[in-house]
Amino acid sequence: MKRKKTPENVSDHAIYTQKMKDEGYTILVPTMLPTHFTIMTGILRTYGYNAVLLENYDSSVIEYGLKYVHNDTCYPALLVIGQMLSAIESGKYDTNKLALMITQTGGGCRASNYIFLLRKALKKAGYGHVPVISLNVAGLEKDSAFKLTPSLVFKLMYAAFCGDLIMLLKNQCLPYEKNKGETEKVIEKWTEKLTDEFSMGKKFIKYSRVKELYRDIIKDFAAIERVGERKVRVGIVGEIFVKFSPLGNNELERFLLSEGAEVVMPGFIDFCMYSTHNSVADARLLGLHPVKGKIFNLVLDFLKKRQKDVIDAVNEEGSFDPPTEFARVEKLATEFISDGAKMGEGWLLTGEMVELIEQGVKNIVCAQPFGCLPNHIVGKGMMKPLKDHFPDSNIVAVDYDAGATKINQENRIKLMLANAGKGAGDAAKEEETESEAEKQPVLA
């Protein structure tokens, strides 16, 4: 007998309603990619969602995470939930007119369950009445008043492409800028300009205009006067949150820059294409959802063409190294690992390491958060096969968790940098260095 729905069993959590949207409830969004997410929250506001990007990075984030999230849970969950609880407890927001937003992939990664951990934490902290909005394209949480309309999806997508382009150009300008601070000024200018550009009404933005924006962004970064010889390039890969978030990786980019390195980081849009590719792979490898697989294959082709436009714009200007086409990353990855390995960052993590090595970026930091077993397997676990195949590669895995100290992480990276450029055939020295780093004591 089918159970009759009642108010008690319809839902065990607060739901974001149309009335809440109409009343302008503040929606807190956790930080991962500062530039990307600033533009995206601006777009959300245009569509009637009063989104605010969180910028609280202090120690209370970890304190609240440890207080309200089980310590066996992966580190990114602890940080995301801790950042939100810290913001709520700050007293800055009216908790009776407040909502939270979190992404939900719908895949096998525990990130799909962050939303349930967050709701549990809210109840424990006495804020069970605060609704949590799921940002996803998998059709989850259908009872929410938050809706991804086609025009909103396209604007968020183009914001991601523009954010990746800014990140790419920033990393190639910061180590060489003649006038310190000029790169940051260009970033601020374009973050504000793109926020305004994508927030002009709810209609679709013309793609011809988006391509104009690509060229204008590149032109402004190319105008930054750069001096000095090419520095040691260091790639960053890893679990998506600790890879990109200054909160998650203890400002890894800033540290590498201070050590005289040029940071190279594959973009966020690659992860979006990887997630799309996985649905195509499911249809091919497992026989699941063949029609869905064909649809996602069309989406993937569409994204690849859009990425090619960015690459062409960078090549057309001529003074920057372009990103690698996703199709190339796919091919490189499958030489070492099956595309059926898709938990967490799956095969993409291995593919990005090979991609960097092919670009001549032999020094790589693989950022690994506590509790992310898939990434330890496809990241740390693939390092030996990669080093065997590329003996002059210099890859180091750095663990990030609530109990790890920043100084130990930085010392491990310094040991990696000390080996940078020493050439092939020094594998024994590398192994010795890694062994020393593993023995580093954990400081209180």
QUIVENNOR-V151042 format. One line per field, one symbol per residue. phi: phi as a letter, one per 30 degrees, with the letter a starting at -180 (. if undefined). burial: I if it has 16 or more other C-alpha atoms within 10 Angstrom, else O. A space follows every 50 residues. Layout:
BEGIN
phi: ???
burial: ???
END
This chain:
BEGIN
phi: .ddddbedcdacbdcdcddddddiedcdcddbcededddddddeddcjcd dbddbdcddddddddddcbeddddeeddddddddddddddidbdddbbbb bbdbdicdddedcedddddddddddjbddddccccaccidhdddddbcde dddddddddddddddddddedccedbddcejdddddddedddddddddcc icdddddddddddedddddddddddcbjddddcbdbbkeedddcdeddch heedddddciccdbbeddddddddddeddddedddcidhedddddddddd dddddddddddddddddjcbddddddeddedddddbaddddbdidhdddd edddeddddjcdcbccdcdeicdeddddcddcddeddddbdcdbcbccdb adcdcdddddddddddddddidjdicdddddddddddddedddd
burial: OOOOOOOOOOOOIIIIIOOIIOOIIIIIIIIIIIIIIIIIIIIIOIIOII IIIIOIIOOIIIIIIIIIIOOOIIIIIIIIIIIIIIIIOOOOOOOOIIII IIIIIIIOIIIIIIIOIIIIIIOOOOIIIIIIIIIIOOOOOOOIOIIIOO OIOIIIIIIIIIIIIIIIIIIIIIIIIOOOOIIOOIIOOIIOOIIOIIIO OIOOIOOOOIIOIIIOIIOOIIOIOOOOOOOIIIIIIIIIIIIIIIIIII OIIOOIIOOOIIIIIIIIIIIOIIIIIIIIIIIOOOOOOOOOIOOIIOOI OOIIOIIIOIIIIIOOOOOIOIIIIIOOIIOIIOOIIOIOIIIIIIIIII IIIIIIIOOOIIIIIIIIIIIIIIIIOIIIOIIOOIOOOOIIIIIIIIII IIOOOOOIIIOIIIIIIOOIOOOOOOIOOIOOIIOOIOOOOOOO
END
